[in-house]
Amino acid sequence: MLEKIKECLCVCNITEERTQKEYSEIISTLFDKGYFPGLKGIPIVESTISNIDGEKGILTFRGYPVEELANNCSYEEVCFLLLTGELPNKKEQEELRRKLLTHKKVDSKVTDLITNMDRNLHPMYMLSTGVLLLQGSDNTSFNIQNQKENIERVIRLIAKLPTLIGVYRTNNPNFAEGKEFNSFAQYALYCLDEGSSQNQKLVDIFEKLLILHADHTINNSTFSVRAVGSSHASIFASIASAINSLSGPLHGGANEKVIKMLEEIEVPENAEEYINNKKSQGEKIMGLGHRVYKTYDPRGVYFKKELLPQIFNDNNPFEIDSSLEDLYKVAEEVEEIALKQLGSKGIYPNVDFWSGLILKAMNIKSNYFTTIFALGRIMGWSAHWLENIESKSSIFRPKQLYKGSEIRSIKK
Ligand code: ACO
């Protein structure tokens, strides 16, 4: 059947090999199942924001490889690029930095609610709730027709995201009172750990980590932003739903779970048995595998080759706890075994596999890891929300295959 599908695609002038392969898979799934479980591989929008080549392990934002952006750009530059399509000049970059640092303050009506939240509430649920609460100070947010105003609204929201985290973490609405910050990344790190934010080397690493997370095509949380935004819901409703989606362990929540897993394994010698047990129970190993990449995730490669050596080497300028060094050794062993056992199936470490070790070195508690993913990804989510409006997308409304009972009557 695949050959027949290929012939049909050629007749329709679809001749590029990769597209032919993807479309053939979609059409055979349709014949085979009649629906698309998890929308796997289904194109749902046209977008110009980011692109992935999952076979070659390439990720670009607006055409620039993510490694180049991490090596050369600030958070503000990448934010401007994602929101507008082009890198800013010096003045535009400074202007965005000024706006982000000016709008970081959150209204006391919101901070009062945050400081009264149950301390057991996971920081990701605080964050999505906090984002919704911010709508209260923006009574024009339901008018989404003006893109210039939308961009300004997005910038104000991005500015406040770390503040929500800082208020909840310290239980103090004035935790940053009187402090000056050189960059948005430094402020974001301050909200998570004051001490680390005073170390420029750590701020640089943190900034690169945020950039690596900034966008990733139509993943689960970005799909949520697009789906919710397509009903013309506000940016607050759309981003809150994305944060909730990201919290799941099969998505961004994996970074927190990876550290738990490494702690559970304890020493490298236990890694093989742990992996074999998980596999025999049909359970997933956290931090491995990806829907799109069938090779090493380029963000994972960047962590491994560029960022981790800056922390875990003898000449590094920070104090690294020996227990963290041990976790790093466990991670290296898990990676080696996973590559041997699962690499041939296209399962490799993903972005979440390594990021937790870096955040732990910054003294950040693991239940805050996924909020940091959100601090990076909010740039991409916002760009997708804006693009959805720009493209006048129709409301998302897929369909189901109904398998329930025929019409019946209540018999009393
Ligand atoms: N550990 C062991 N086996 C795995 C893993 C894993 N982490 N991931 C996939 N596989 C295996 C599956 O068991 C399956 O094997 P089978 O064909 O023999 O049944 C095969 O690979 C395909 O797996 P699917 O679950 O169908 O792949 P899918 O594309 O649906 O899922 C996902 C991708 C959700 C990321 C999955 O790999 C996973 O759950 N990984 C662990 C959680 C994780 O790290 N999530 C973060 C992803 S990155 C991000 O979202 C930021």
Boltz pocket constraint, residues with backbone or C-beta under 6 A from the ligand:
constraints:
  - pocket:
      binder: B
      contacts: [[A, 219], [A, 249], [A, 250], [A, 251], [A, 252], [A, 254], [A, 282], [A, 283], [A, 284], [A, 285], [A, 286], [A, 287], [A, 288], [A, 289], [A, 290], [A, 291], [A, 292], [A, 345], [A, 347], [A, 350], [A, 351], [A, 352]]
      max_distance: 6.0
